[in-house]
């Protein structure tokens, strides 16, 4: 989960806000606050991807082990 935390800290530094939800060995779900609005996310621990939003509006972000977008 460290890459997810590093990504959030670097993109939303003052203060970044993550609300963690259900966790499995493969994924972490929750909400991230972006521009004063809460958006659902799913973090895939194996693929190191963050999916923000749902359905057609979903955005997938690939990160590395340091939380940097690829």
C-alpha positions, 0 to 999 in steps of 0.5 A: 500500500506504500505506493498508493500513499506516496502517490497521494502525498505527492499529488495532493500535498496539503493535506492529501486525504484518502478514506480507506475502505475494504482491503483484500490481499489484491486490492484496496478500495476507498475514496480520494478527495480531489478538488473538494470532491470525493471520488471512489478509487480501487488500488490494485496492489499487484499491477500498481494501478489506481482506478479513480471513478467508476464506469465510463468516467473511470481513470486508470493511473499506472504508478511505480513502487515509489508512487510516481505515475508512469 
